[in-house]
Amino acid sequence: PVYAVCNPAIAIQHELAAQTYATSHTYRFSTAGQGLLAVLATLTPAQTYSAGIWVDGALAYSLAASFNVLVVDRATMVNESFTSFNVAADSTGATATAMATLLNSLDSSKIVIIVSYEEPQANHNAGSLDAAIRYCGGGPLYTSAAFCEGSAYILVGVPGIGYGQGLEYYKGSGDNDSTAHLCLPLT
């Protein structure tokens, strides 16, 4: 099943209701867990999954393993930065700490979009990353004990919004679930 946590008050409390922007975009976020990727690779001919972030219909950012962070300015809707963090491959916690530092450095003038790829579960609570995710509006799904290896996760939040106040999506009903993928349009 796909789980989504959304607090409808987010639009009112943090002015995410419809606004006129100097620039507006249509986004599509597409991600997959390593279980699905492994199954696709065994097919004849081998298949791949088109994971990434599309802006206005064009692939703008390819995803790397673990977590990918897109920062958008709320006033102008300009994409300011895109950074990948392979938290799963770093058992020291340094990568998780770097991601937490980035998230904690942002304020409510930004929208933070976090998209996982392949394996987001390993080390995902290292380096106070879980607190930084909560700061940006995530939490109920991200901090759940049911957050599985090889799952798919997307968070759309605002720094400072608080625990569970962002749009949080998750798919994965067990480790390396072969159906763990998400495709989320956002306008």
Secondary structure by P-SEA (a helix, b strand, c coil): cbbbbbccccccccccccccccccbbbbbbbccaaaaaaaaacccbbbbbbbbbccccccccccccbbbbbbccccccccbbbbbcccccccaaaaaaaaaaaaaccccbbbbbbbcccccccccccaaaaaaaaacccccccccccccbbbbbbbbcccccccccbbbbbbcccccccbbbbbbcc
